[in-house]
């Protein structure tokens, strides 16, 4: 298997975890923890994991000129992105959130073309459209889950901001992936994110009744920290070493499909012809984009 296909597998794994996370994290809020409290747990937990694992890898010195890009990556990828997503998810539904984030590739396409003059081929564009059609059809023509969703329009708007922020993060961080190891990058990004998020999130974090959490809450929190944060960011950084930001962004189309598959597994949804067709469109779209070689680009 080539390095490119290992990168595709990494991106697919990260997206799968994200898809399940929409339902797993939703069940935590606000019963066990508020959105911002969950974010502090997430970034601090991931920072600790990356700090521990970094002791087993060579130490890399960060060039002074790269610190601005690293701080910007932390802000867009681990602060604005997370704050908007979890707050939006608490107001909206898992399926809505999983579908709205599918606009991220479109934003990455536009931002890549403007900021780094990345060439967008017809194959990529057509694959993205196919994937978008498949994802949107799940919401436009399928049933909606509205339980525990007090303000869906506001939630959807916040998730839209989240998708935009994540798209900027993919573009800003990519040059760093060519220069530093994944462990070095993630260690610095999450430590910075923890420092920035702390004053915003601590009030909700300290309200959690940590000593009396049931197992259902503990495994879900562990999944968010270890799976949705530690593993996904590590996998995406690895994927960015071989794939363009716009190619990686298209994998987000898989999230609504995975979210519905997980809902079926949990017994809260049923498989029908529409979902099968939608899933087919999403997978074809991702395949078309992933087959297209990354285009050469100029650094920011």
Secondary structure by P-SEA (a helix, b strand, c coil): ccaaaaaaaaaaaaaaaaaaaaaaaaaaccccccaaaaaaaaaaaaaaaaaaaaccbbbbbbcccaaaaaaaaaaaccaaaaaaaaaaaaaccaaaaaaaacaaaaaaaaaaaccccccccaaaaaaaaaaaaaaaaacccbbbbccccccaaaaaaaaaaaaaaaaaaaaaaaaaaacccaaaaaaaaaaaaaaaaccccaaaaaacccccccaaaaaaaaaaaccccaaaaaaaaaaaacccaaaaaacccaaaaaaaaaaaaaccccccaaaaaaaaaaaaaaaaaaaccccccccc
